[in-house]
Amino acid sequence: MYDVIGKVETFDEDFKYIVHTAGLGDIIPTSDIDIKRNAVPVAHTDSRTHKYFDLLTEEQKQDLFNMYRFVFELFGYTADEYF
């Protein structure tokens, strides 16, 4: 059971919310949180993702999508570019 589900796209805000909600603000500082500053560029990540998806068969891609369908629906993601 999960109390919070965060998204990579909103990690900074989600992390601050979790720290605040858990009452950990005195222990874990959140004022300097800036994940995007240290993130890998999206273009690099996208090209790497496509490289590995190209190694899968269509059936494997569909099986993988079906395994994570709930996550795609929950967060409004699409897998169209991989099929």
N, C-alpha and C positions, 0 to 999 in steps of 0.2 A: 504494500500500500504506500502510495506517495502522498506527501503533504503539498509538495510544490513540483510543478513541471516547468522547467525553463527552456528557452530557445537559445540557440547559438546567436541568432540575430539580435537578441535583446539581453545578452548575457550580463552586461554591466548593470542594467536596471534590475534584472532578476536576482543577481548576487546581492545587491544592496538590500532588496526586499527580504531575502532569506536571512541575511545577517540581522536586520532590524527585527523581523518577526521572531527570530530565535533568541532575541535579547543579547546578542553577541557584539553589539556596537562598541563596547568598552574594550573588547579583546581583539577584534578584527577591524582594523580601520578600512573604511570604504571610500574615503575622500580621494584617494589616488588611483582608484580602479579605472583603467582604460585599456580594455582588452584589444580594441580595434587598433591601438597604436602598435601592438606587438603581433598582430595577426599576419598570416601569410596572405599575399595578394590573391584576390578571388580568381583572376585569370589563371594563375598558376595552379590553384586547387581544381578549377574546372577542367583544365587540360589534362591533369593527372587523373581525375575521375573518369573522363571519357576514355583515356588510354586503357584503364583497367576494365571498364564496362565493355569495351570492344573485344576483350578476350572471352566474354561470356556468350553463350548461345542465347537465342531469343527465349527459349524455354527457361533457361537459368535466370535471365533477367525478369521474366514474368513471375517465377517462383520467389525471387528475392523481393519483388514489389509486393506480391501477395503477403509475404511474411511481415512486411512493414506497412501494409495498407492503412492500418489504424493511425500510424504516425503521420502519414501523408495527409489523411483526411483531417486529423486533429489540428495540424499546423497549416493546412492549406497549401501544401507542397504539391508539385506536379512532377511526373517522371516522363513526360512526353518526349523530352530531348534524348532520352536513352532508348527509345523504341523506334 
